Amino acid sequence: MQNHHRIHQDSKRTWAMLLLAGVLVLFFYGISREAAYQGLSVQTHAEVQNKLLNYIGDVRRALRRFYHLPYLLTNHPDTLAIVKGERHETAAFQVKLTQLDKAANTEGWTLLSTSGDVLASSLIDERFSRPDRLAIVEQVLRQGEGVSLVNKTKGYGPLYYLSAPVFDDLNIAGIVVVQIDLSFLTEQPIASDDLILLQNRQQRFFLSSSSQYSADWLNAAQLNAARLNATRLNGSQAPTPDNKQTVERQTRYLYDSTAISQWRFNATPFLGHTVKLDDLKWSVSYLTPYKPIKDTANLFAWGVAAVLLVVILLLIIGQQRQQKHRHQQRIQSLLQESQRRLKQMIDKTQVGLLLIDEQGSLYDLNPMAKRLFGLPENDHYRIFAWELFDTGNPHSTTLTLLKNLDKHNELAELNAVETIARRSDGSVFPALFSLTRFPWHDEQYYLATLIDISKRKKAEQSLQQMNQALTERVEERTQALQQAQAQLIETSKMAALGRMSSAITHELNQPLTGLRTLLTTNTLLAERGETEKVKANNQLVQKLIDRMTNMTSQLKTFAYNKPHHLHAVSLPDALNETLRVYQAQLADIDVRVRMPHDTPMILGEGQRLLQILGNLVSNACDAMANTAAPTLVFVVTPTKKAVELTVSDNGCGASEEALETMFEPFVTSKKIGEGLGLGLAITANNVRDINGKIRVAPNSQGGLTFTLTFQSVS
């Protein structure tokens, strides 16, 4: 047990080491990935800052060459003449504006009045909208100097307006405006996946270096994000945006408290840095994708995890080699211990074991077998196994098999066969013999087991004698019970006869007394010659005789024998016939019939079925005699092999005691003279005679429900 426990402990230790190794690998993978991610984020953030500062310098240098352009016309004589109202110089001045536009590579030159009206312009289209003109005029009048304005119209490139005031003495009389297309600002060389974004003072994007994430796309996405955030703050259901464009921006702090800006366009993350240009009121952002950072961090983390995994595996392999060496030593000791214990078990077992070779010679046997056969305690026996069994029965299965083991070979199998074994002194004893194939040391042997069943045989003989005595006692008791049963049947018959006699006496005494009285009266009336009264009394006599005849007919029906042959009967026809016969009694009763049109035929006998239904209808009518709104419901339900009929009324019902004896003969709740109590007994007998079943139970309307089950005929 200790060796097995050690092996189990080593196995648990190995699995624990593997589990710990897995946890360490995952832990160091997560730590190294986060460390690499943080370091790369800091490095990338610094690179983005440098790139952004370089780009801002390029932007300022590019814009600086346009700042002086509007001042070229502020002191021009034609400009002063036009703003003073001399319009005859307008055509020549517009030609001059067009020449300046081409020479300066701008998008248009315009001279505005202080009210925002166009006095002269080189523009052909109307992209310079009046709101933009009014905004420029307002700023120039407020500041008294030149101003700039950025405008972005959806579907067009961004325009940069540079303006300068035109003074008449000390008053501003007009404004010169130069339009510049800012698309050239995205022509600066940047990495292929990096983005440069420019926003105006209203934080609307007017320029983007990406064709995928254009300024129009970013403005639409920013509007969608603002709507969703406003809806969440209000707690209402989020509306469905016009498109799936979204822009998210948040600040994240690294381990060294460095704040980095994270942008997300449609779930695509970017690391960015933004600088606000106070003089221009612009916000310039430089974005680089997060994916290379994450890929590099993952690659670094997997490298660390792989190195750690290799180190751990080398340690585990070394540990496994040591454990394997220890296990081999333990297994060797376990094998030796197992052999020793097996020998002890074989020596101490209470079953005789015999090892027999293919020729049927006895190769070895255990001490118990030696004691059973009375053999000496030596190690070598030059005898055949069949010699240890009684040879007096040449047809013995055991003897035949042991003598021909080499012939039977594969079929040489026996299991718990009773045989007679013979001891060395010649005495015999009953034994239970089993034989099975037993390969050993690459050779074919047979293992035989032998159990002495002498005690069991004696016990079987004793048990057989006890069983014989018990059988005789059972037969005696059976005869006594049969006699008692016969006496009980006779007693039951006499009791039934007594109940029947009592019922007949009660039912017939009254009409007989009436008959005697009427006959005596008729004699007196005949002597007086009152023939009319005699005729009236004779009618009463006839009614009493009919009543007695009806009682005796019930007894005759109760004594009917079971029909010899059953045949197919239509339950719907029988039910309709019954309702027709009892239509007078049912005149004031609400009769309801629920029956499928394809109700199958049932097995029965027509007259008995009519009598069954008639008794149930008559019984229901009697029960509902005092019911205010009597209702009688018939429900026919065909099943797979039967047809079920339920008859429900809302009459007076019956008690639990009455339900138990309802189908017994001569049991009735009616008054004397109203019946013998045979109606439901006859019904139950008729149902049983046609192989049906009947039961009764109270219903929710206070009445009774009779359920009849008939065999269906396919």
C-alpha positions in Angstrom: 0.0 0.0 0.0 2.9 2.4 0.8 4.4 1.9 -2.7 1.0 2.5 -4.4 0.6 5.6 -2.2 4.1 6.8 -3.2 3.3 6.3 -6.9 0.1 8.2 -6.5 1.8 11.0 -4.6 4.5 11.2 -7.4 1.8 11.4 -10.0 -0.1 14.1 -8.1 3.2 16.0 -7.7 3.9 15.8 -11.4 0.5 17.1 -12.3 0.9 19.8 -9.7 4.2 20.9 -11.3 2.6 20.9 -14.8 -0.3 23.0 -13.5 2.1 25.4 -11.7 4.2 25.6 -14.9 1.1 26.5 -16.9 0.1 29.1 -14.4 3.6 30.6 -14.4 3.8 30.6 -18.2 0.4 32.4 -18.4 1.4 34.8 -15.6 4.8 35.8 -17.2 3.1 36.0 -20.6 0.6 38.5 -19.2 3.3 40.4 -17.3 5.8 40.5 -20.2 3.0 41.5 -22.6 1.8 44.3 -20.4 5.4 45.5 -19.8 6.2 45.4 -23.5 2.9 47.1 -24.3 3.6 49.9 -21.8 7.2 50.4 -23.0 6.3 50.4 -26.6 3.4 52.8 -25.9 5.8 55.3 -24.2 8.3 55.0 -27.0 5.6 55.3 -29.7 4.1 58.3 -27.8 7.4 60.1 -27.8 7.8 59.4 -31.5 4.3 60.7 -32.2 5.1 63.9 -30.3 8.3 64.5 -32.3 6.5 63.7 -35.6 3.6 66.0 -34.7 6.0 68.9 -33.8 7.9 68.5 -37.0 4.6 68.5 -38.9 3.4 71.6 -37.2 6.7 73.3 -38.2 6.1 72.3 -41.8 2.5 73.6 -41.6 3.6 77.0 -40.2 6.3 77.4 -42.9 3.8 76.4 -45.6 1.2 78.9 -44.4 3.7 81.7 -43.8 4.2 82.3 -47.5 0.5 83.2 -47.9 0.1 85.7 -45.0 1.3 88.8 -47.0 -1.0 88.2 -50.0 -4.1 90.2 -48.9 -1.9 93.2 -48.0 -0.8 93.4 -51.7 -4.2 95.1 -52.5 -5.1 97.0 -49.3 -3.3 100.2 -50.4 -3.8 99.8 -54.1 -5.6 102.8 -55.7 -8.2 100.7 -57.5 -9.0 99.0 -54.2 -9.6 102.4 -52.5 -11.6 103.6 -55.4 -13.9 100.6 -55.5 -14.6 100.7 -51.7 -15.4 104.4 -52.0 -18.1 103.5 -54.5 -16.3 104.1 -57.9 -17.6 101.1 -59.7 -16.2 101.9 -63.2 -12.9 100.3 -62.1 -14.5 97.0 -61.1 -14.0 95.1 -64.3 -10.3 95.9 -64.6 -9.9 95.2 -60.9 -11.5 91.7 -61.2 -9.0 90.9 -64.1 -6.2 91.9 -61.8 -7.6 89.7 -59.0 -7.7 86.7 -61.5 -4.1 87.3 -62.5 -3.0 87.5 -58.8 -5.0 84.2 -58.1 -3.1 82.4 -60.8 0.2 83.8 -59.9 -0.1 83.0 -56.2 -1.7 79.5 -56.8 -4.6 80.4 -54.6 -8.3 79.6 -54.9 -9.7 83.1 -55.3 -9.4 86.8 -54.4 -12.4 88.8 -53.1 -13.0 92.4 -52.1 -15.7 92.8 -49.5 -17.6 95.8 -48.2 -18.0 96.3 -44.5 -21.5 94.8 -44.8 -20.1 91.6 -46.3 -21.2 92.3 -49.9 -18.8 91.2 -52.7 -17.5 94.3 -54.5 -15.1 92.4 -56.8 -14.0 88.8 -57.0 -12.1 86.3 -59.1 -14.4 83.5 -58.0 -16.8 81.9 -60.5 -18.7 79.6 -58.2 -20.4 80.5 -54.9 -18.3 78.5 -52.4 -17.5 81.7 -50.5 -20.8 81.7 -48.7 -22.4 84.7 -47.1 -22.1 83.3 -43.5 -18.4 83.0 -44.0 -18.1 86.5 -45.4 -20.1 87.9 -42.4 -17.9 86.0 -40.0 -14.7 87.5 -41.6 -16.2 91.0 -41.6 -17.2 90.7 -38.0 -13.7 89.6 -36.8 -11.9 92.3 -38.9 -14.2 95.0 -37.6 -13.8 93.8 -34.0 -10.0 93.3 -34.1 -9.1 96.1 -36.6 -6.6 93.9 -38.3 -6.3 90.9 -40.7 -7.8 87.6 -39.6 -8.0 84.0 -40.9 -10.8 81.5 -41.1 -11.1 77.9 -42.1 -14.2 76.5 -43.8 -15.0 72.9 -44.8 -18.0 72.1 -47.0 -19.0 68.5 -47.2 -17.8 67.0 -50.5 -15.2 69.7 -51.0 -11.7 70.4 -49.8 -11.0 72.7 -46.9 -10.6 76.5 -47.7 -8.4 78.8 -45.7 -9.4 82.5 -45.8 -6.7 85.2 -45.2 -8.1 88.7 -44.9 -6.7 92.3 -44.5 -8.7 95.5 -43.8 -8.7 98.4 -46.4 -8.5 101.7 -44.5 -10.0 105.0 -45.7 -8.2 107.4 -43.5 -8.6 105.7 -40.1 -11.8 103.9 -40.9 -12.1 100.4 -42.3 -13.8 100.8 -45.7 -13.4 97.2 -47.1 -11.7 93.9 -46.7 -9.4 91.9 -49.0 -9.9 88.1 -48.7 -7.7 85.4 -50.2 -8.9 81.8 -50.4 -6.3 79.0 -50.1 -6.9 75.3 -50.6 -5.4 73.5 -47.6 -5.2 70.0 -49.2 -1.5 70.5 -49.8 -0.9 70.2 -46.0 -1.5 66.5 -46.2 1.2 66.0 -48.8 3.8 66.0 -46.1 5.6 62.6 -46.0 4.3 60.4 -43.1 4.1 56.6 -42.4 1.6 54.7 -44.6 -0.7 53.8 -41.6 -0.3 57.1 -39.7 -3.0 59.8 -39.8 -2.9 63.6 -39.6 -6.1 65.3 -38.5 -6.8 69.1 -38.3 -9.8 70.6 -36.5 -11.1 74.2 -36.4 -12.0 76.2 -33.3 -15.4 74.4 -33.3 -13.6 71.0 -33.1 -14.9 70.1 -36.5 -12.5 68.2 -38.8 -11.5 70.1 -41.9 -8.5 68.1 -43.1 -7.4 64.4 -42.9 -4.5 62.6 -44.5 -6.5 59.4 -44.9 -8.8 58.7 -47.8 -10.6 56.0 -45.6 -11.1 58.3 -42.6 -11.8 61.6 -44.5 -12.8 64.8 -42.8 -16.4 64.3 -43.9 -16.4 60.7 -42.5 -14.9 61.9 -39.2 -17.5 64.7 -38.8 -20.3 62.3 -39.4 -18.8 59.7 -37.0 -18.3 62.4 -34.4 -21.9 63.5 -34.7 -23.1 59.8 -34.3 -21.0 59.4 -31.1 -22.3 62.7 -29.7 -25.9 61.6 -30.3 -25.3 58.2 -28.6 -23.6 59.8 -25.6 -26.4 62.3 -25.2 -29.0 59.5 -25.3 -27.1 57.4 -22.7 -26.9 60.4 -20.4 -30.7 61.0 -20.7 -31.4 57.3 -20.0 -33.5 56.8 -23.1 -33.2 54.2 -25.7 -30.4 54.8 -28.2 -31.6 55.8 -31.7 -30.3 53.9 -34.7 -27.7 56.1 -36.3 -27.8 56.9 -40.0 -24.6 54.8 -40.4 -22.2 52.8 -38.3 -19.4 55.5 -38.3 -18.2 56.2 -34.7 -15.3 58.1 -33.2 -14.3 57.6 -29.6 -11.5 59.4 -27.7 -10.2 58.7 -24.2 -7.1 59.3 -22.1 -5.1 56.5 -20.6 -2.3 56.7 -18.1 0.8 54.4 -18.3 2.8 53.0 -15.4 5.0 56.2 -15.3 1.9 58.5 -15.2 2.3 59.3 -18.9 -1.0 60.4 -20.3 -1.7 59.0 -23.8 -4.7 59.7 -26.0 -6.5 56.7 -27.5 -8.6 57.2 -30.6 -11.0 54.5 -31.9 -12.5 54.7 -35.4 -15.1 51.9 -35.9 -13.4 49.8 -33.2 -9.9 50.4 -34.9 -7.6 51.7 -32.1 -5.0 54.5 -32.7 -2.5 56.1 -30.4 -2.4 59.9 -30.9 -1.2 63.2 -29.7 -2.9 66.6 -30.2 -1.5 70.1 -30.1 -3.6 73.2 -30.2 -2.3 76.2 -32.2 -3.4 79.2 -30.3 -2.8 81.7 -33.1 -4.7 79.8 -35.7 -7.3 78.2 -33.2 -6.6 74.9 -34.8 -6.1 71.4 -33.2 -3.6 69.2 -35.0 -3.5 65.5 -34.2 -1.0 62.8 -35.2 -2.3 59.2 -35.0 -0.5 55.9 -35.3 -2.3 52.5 -35.2 -2.1 50.4 -32.1 -1.9 47.1 -34.0 1.9 47.1 -34.5 2.3 47.9 -30.8 0.1 45.0 -29.8 1.6 42.6 -32.3 5.1 43.5 -31.1 4.0 43.2 -27.4 2.4 39.8 -28.1 5.5 38.5 -30.0 7.7 39.6 -27.1 5.4 38.0 -24.5 5.2 34.7 -26.5 9.0 34.7 -26.7 9.3 35.2 -23.0 6.7 32.5 -22.4 8.5 30.1 -24.8 11.8 30.6 -23.1 10.2 30.1 -19.7 8.3 27.0 -21.0 11.5 25.5 -22.3 13.2 26.0 -18.9 10.2 24.5 -17.0 10.0 21.6 -19.4 13.7 20.8 -18.9 13.2 20.9 -15.2 10.2 18.7 -15.4 12.0 16.2 -17.7 14.8 16.0 -15.2 12.3 15.5 -12.4 10.5 12.8 -14.5 13.7 10.9 -15.1 14.4 10.8 -11.4 10.8 9.7 -10.7 11.0 7.1 -13.4 14.1 5.6 -11.9 12.5 5.6 -8.4 9.3 4.1 -9.9 11.2 1.2 -11.5 12.7 0.4 -8.2 9.4 0.6 -6.5 7.7 -1.6 -9.2 10.4 -4.2 -8.8 9.8 -4.3 -5.1 6.0 -4.3 -5.6 6.3 -7.3 -8.0 8.3 -9.2 -5.4 5.8 -8.3 -2.7 2.9 -9.2 -5.0 4.4 -12.6 -5.7 4.9 -13.2 -2.0 1.3 -12.2 -1.2 -0.1 -14.2 -4.1 1.7 -17.3 -2.8 0.3 -16.7 0.7 -3.2 -16.2 -0.7 -3.0 -19.4 -2.7 -1.6 -21.3 0.2 -4.3 -20.1 2.6 -7.4 -20.2 0.3 -10.1 -22.6 1.2 -10.5 -23.8 -2.5 -8.4 -26.5 -4.0 -6.3 -25.3 -7.0 -4.8 -27.6 -9.5 -2.5 -26.6 -12.4 -2.7 -29.1 -15.2 -0.6 -29.2 -18.4 -1.9 -29.9 -21.9 -1.3 -33.7 -21.5 -3.5 -33.8 -18.5 -0.6 -34.3 -16.0 -0.7 -32.7 -12.6 1.8 -29.8 -12.7 1.2 -28.2 -9.3 -1.5 -27.8 -6.6 -2.0 -25.7 -3.5 -2.0 -26.9 0.1 -5.8 -27.0 0.3 -5.9 -29.4 -2.7 -3.3 -31.6 -1.0 -5.5 -31.8 2.1 -8.6 -32.5 0.1 -7.0 -35.4 -1.8 -4.8 -36.5 1.2 -1.6 -36.1 -0.8 1.8 -35.9 0.8 3.7 -32.5 1.1 6.2 -33.1 -1.7 6.7 -30.9 -4.8 6.5 -33.4 -7.6 3.6 -35.7 -8.6 3.9 -38.2 -11.4 0.1 -38.7 -11.9 -2.6 -37.6 -14.2 -5.3 -35.3 -13.0 -8.1 -37.7 -13.9 -6.7 -40.2 -11.4 -7.9 -37.9 -8.6 -11.6 -38.5 -9.5 -13.9 -41.5 -9.1 -13.5 -43.8 -12.1 -16.6 -45.7 -11.2 -18.7 -43.6 -13.6 -17.1 -43.7 -17.1 -19.6 -41.2 -18.4 -18.6 -38.5 -16.0 -18.1 -35.2 -17.9 -15.1 -34.3 -15.6 -13.4 -37.6 -16.1 -13.9 -37.6 -19.9 -12.6 -34.1 -20.3 -9.5 -34.6 -18.1 -8.6 -37.8 -20.1 -8.8 -35.9 -23.4 -7.5 -32.4 -22.8 -5.1 -32.6 -25.8 -8.1 -33.3 -28.1 -10.6 -30.7 -26.7 -8.0 -27.9 -26.3 -10.1 -24.7 -26.9 -13.3 -26.3 -25.7 -11.9 -27.4 -22.4 -14.0 -25.2 -20.1 -16.2 -26.2 -17.2 -17.9 -24.1 -14.6 -19.2 -25.4 -11.3 -19.8 -29.0 -12.3 -20.7 -31.4 -9.5 -18.5 -34.5 -9.5 -17.1 -37.2 -7.2 -13.4 -36.8 -6.1 -11.3 -39.6 -4.7 -8.7 -39.3 -1.9 -5.4 -41.1 -1.8 -6.9 -43.6 0.7 -9.6 -44.5 -1.8 -12.5 -42.7 -0.1 -14.7 -40.3 -2.2 -16.4 -37.0 -1.5 -18.7 -34.7 -3.5 -17.0 -31.7 -5.0 -17.7 -28.7 -7.2 -15.3 -28.7 -10.1 -14.3 -25.8 -12.5 -11.8 -25.8 -15.3 -10.5 -22.9 -17.4 -7.6 -22.2 -19.8 -4.6 -20.6 -18.0 -1.6 -19.4 -20.2 1.5 -19.3 -18.1 5.1 -18.6 -19.1 4.2 -18.8 -22.9 2.8 -22.3 -22.5 -0.8 -23.5 -22.3 -2.0 -24.8 -18.9 -5.4 -25.4 -17.3 -6.4 -24.1 -13.9 -8.9 -26.3 -12.0 -10.7 -25.3 -8.8 -12.2 -27.9 -6.4 -14.6 -27.2 -3.5 -15.7 -29.9 -1.1 -19.5 -29.8 -1.0 -20.0 -32.6 1.5 -21.6 -30.3 4.1 -23.8 -28.7 1.4 -25.0 -32.1 0.2 -26.0 -33.0 3.8 -27.8 -29.7 4.1 -29.6 -30.3 0.8 -30.8 -33.7 2.0 -32.0 -32.1 5.2 -33.7 -29.3 3.3 -35.3 -31.8 0.9 -36.8 -33.6 3.9 -38.0 -30.4 5.4 -39.6 -29.4 2.0 -41.3 -32.7 1.8 -42.8 -32.3 5.3 -43.7 -28.7 4.5 -45.5 -29.8 1.3 -47.5 -32.3 3.2 -48.5 -29.6 5.7 -49.4 -27.2 2.9 -51.7 -29.8 1.3 -53.4 -30.4 4.6 -53.9 -26.7 5.1 -55.1 -26.2 1.5 -57.8 -28.9 2.0 -58.9 -27.2 5.2 -59.1 -23.8 3.5 -61.1 -25.3 0.6 -63.5 -26.8 3.1 -63.8 -23.4 4.9 -64.2 -21.6 1.6 -67.1 -24.0 0.6 -68.7 -23.3 4.0 -68.2 -19.6 3.5 -69.8 -19.7 0.0 -72.8 -21.6 1.4 -73.1 -19.0 4.2 -72.9 -16.2 1.6 -75.6 -17.8 -0.5 -77.8 -18.2 2.6 -77.2 -14.5 3.5 -78.0 -13.4 -0.1 -81.1 -15.6 0.0 -82.1 -14.0 3.3 -81.7 -10.5 1.9 -83.7 -11.5 -1.2 -86.4 -13.1 0.9 -86.7 -10.0 3.0 -86.9 -7.8 0.0 -89.5 -10.0 -1.7 -91.5 -10.2 1.5 -91.5 -6.4 1.8 -92.3 -5.9 -1.8 -95.0 -8.6 -2.2 -96.8 -8.3 1.2 -98.2 -4.9 0.4 -99.8 -5.9 -3.0 -101.0 -9.2 -1.6 -102.7 -7.5 1.3 -104.3 -5.1 -1.1 -105.5 -8.0 -3.3 -107.1 -9.7 -0.3 -108.8 -6.5 0.7 -110.1 -5.8 -2.8 -111.3 -9.4 -3.3 -113.2 -9.3 0.0 -114.7 -5.9 -1.0 -115.7 -7.3 -4.4 -117.6 -10.1 -2.8 -119.6 -7.7 -0.7 -120.2 -5.4 -3.7 -121.3 -8.3 -5.9 -123.9 -9.3 -3.3 -125.2 -5.7 -3.3 -125.1 -5.6 -7.1 -122.7 -2.6 -7.3 -121.0 -3.8 -10.5 -119.4 -0.5 -11.3 -117.4 -0.5 -8.1 -116.5 -4.1 -8.7 -115.0 -3.1 -12.1 -113.0 -0.3 -10.5 -111.6 -2.7 -7.9 -110.8 -5.2 -10.6 -108.7 -2.5 -12.3 -106.8 -1.9 -9.1 -106.3 -5.7 -8.8 -104.8 -5.7 -12.3 -102.4 -2.9 -11.4 -101.2 -4.8 -8.3 -100.7 -7.9 -10.4 -98.7 -6.0 -13.0 -96.6 -4.5 -10.2 -95.8 -8.0 -8.8 -95.1 -9.3 -12.4 -92.6 -6.4 -12.8 -90.8 -7.4 -9.6 -90.6 -11.1 -10.5 -89.3 -10.2 -14.0 -86.4 -8.4 -12.4 -85.5 -11.5 -10.5 -85.7 -13.5 -13.7 -83.4 -11.0 -15.5 -81.0 -11.1 -12.5 -80.7 -14.8 -13.0 -79.9 -14.7 -16.7 -76.9 -16.6 -17.8 -74.0 -15.0 -19.6 -74.5 -14.8 -23.4 -72.8 -17.5 -25.4 -71.7 -15.3 -28.4 -70.9 -11.6 -28.5 -71.0 -9.6 -31.7 -70.5 -6.1 -33.0 -73.1 -3.6 -31.7 -73.6 0.1 -32.6 -73.4 2.2 -29.4 -74.9 5.3 -31.1 -77.9 3.3 -32.3 -78.5 1.8 -28.9 -78.2 5.2 -27.2 -80.6 6.8 -29.6 -83.1 3.9 -29.1 -82.8 4.3 -25.3 -83.5 8.0 -25.5 -86.5 7.5 -27.7 -88.0 4.9 -25.3 -87.5 7.2 -22.3 -88.5 10.4 -24.1 -91.5 10.8 -21.8 -89.4 10.6 -18.6 -86.8 12.9 -20.2 -89.2 15.6 -21.3 -88.3 18.0 -18.5 -84.6 17.1 -18.5 -81.8 18.9 -20.4 -80.2 16.0 -22.3 -76.8 16.6 -23.9 -75.0 14.0 -26.1 -71.3 14.5 -27.3 -70.3 11.6 -29.6 -67.9 11.6 -32.6 -69.5 10.7 -36.0 -67.0 7.8 -36.5 -67.6 6.0 -33.2 -66.5 2.4 -33.8 -68.7 -0.6 -33.1 -68.4 -2.3 -29.7 -68.4 -6.0 -28.7 -71.6 -6.9 -26.9 -75.2 -8.1 -27.2 -78.0 -5.7 -28.3 -80.7 -6.5 -25.7 -78.2 -6.3 -22.8 -76.8 -3.0 -24.0 -80.3 -1.5 -24.2 -81.0 -2.8 -20.7 -77.7 -1.3 -19.4 -78.5 2.2 -20.9 -82.1 2.0 -19.9 -81.3 1.2 -16.2 -78.7 4.1 -16.1 -81.3 6.6 -17.6 -84.0 5.4 -15.3 -81.7 5.6 -12.3 -80.6 9.2 -13.3 -84.3 10.3 -13.7 -85.1 9.0 -10.2 -82.0 10.8 -8.8 -83.0 14.1 -10.4 -86.6 14.0 -9.4 -86.2 17.0 -7.0 -83.5 18.9 -9.0 -84.5 22.4 -10.1 -82.7 22.3 -13.5 -82.0 18.6 -14.2 -79.2 17.9 -16.7 -78.2 14.5 -18.2 -74.9 14.4 -20.2 -73.7 11.5 -22.4 -70.0 11.6 -23.6 -68.6 8.9 -25.9 -64.8 8.8 -26.2 -63.2 6.2 -28.5 -59.6 5.1 -27.6 -57.2 2.8 -29.2 -58.8 -0.5 -28.2 -62.0 0.5 -26.4 -64.9 3.0 -26.4 -65.7 4.9 -23.2 -69.1 6.2 -22.3 -69.8 8.5 -19.4 -73.3 9.2 -18.0 -73.4 12.3 -15.7 -76.4 13.8 -13.8 -76.8 16.6 -11.3 -79.1 14.7 -9.0 -79.0 13.9 -5.3 -75.7 12.0 -5.5 -74.7 9.3 -3.0 -72.7 8.9 0.2 -69.3 7.2 0.3 -70.9 4.2 2.0 -73.6 3.9 -0.7 -71.0 4.1 -3.4 -69.2 1.0 -2.0 -72.4 -1.2 -2.2 -74.1 0.5 -5.2 -73.7 -2.5 -7.5 -74.7 -5.2 -5.0 -78.2 -6.8 -5.3 -81.1 -6.0 -3.0 -79.3 -2.8 -1.9 -81.5 0.3 -2.5 -82.2 3.8 -1.1 -85.8 3.8 -2.4 -88.8 3.4 -0.2 -90.6 0.1 0.2 -92.7 -0.7 -2.9 -90.5 1.4 -5.3 -88.0 -1.4 -6.2 -86.0 -4.4 -5.2 -82.6 -2.8 -5.5 -81.6 -4.9 -8.5 -81.3 -2.2 -11.3 -77.6 -1.4 -10.9 -76.8 -4.9 -9.9 -78.3 -6.1 -13.2 -76.5 -3.3 -15.0 -73.1 -4.4 -13.5 -73.8 -8.0 -14.4 -74.7 -7.2 -18.0 -71.6 -5.0 -18.4 -69.4 -7.9 -17.1 -71.2 -10.4 -19.4 -70.2 -8.4 -22.5 -66.5 -8.0 -21.3 -66.9 -4.4 -20.2 -66.2 -2.4 -17.1 -68.3 0.0 -15.0 -67.4 2.4 -12.2 -69.1 5.3 -10.5 -67.9 8.5 -8.9 -69.4 11.8 -7.6 -69.0 14.8 -9.9 -68.6 18.5 -9.4 -72.4 19.1 -10.0 -73.3 17.1 -6.9 -74.6 14.1 -8.9 -73.0 10.9 -10.1 -70.9 10.0 -13.1 -71.1 6.4 -14.4 -68.1 5.4 -16.6 -68.6 2.4 -18.9 -65.7 0.9 -20.9 -66.6 -1.4 -23.9 -64.2 -3.3 -26.2 -64.1 -1.8 -29.7 -64.5 -3.8 -32.8 -62.1 -2.8 -35.7 
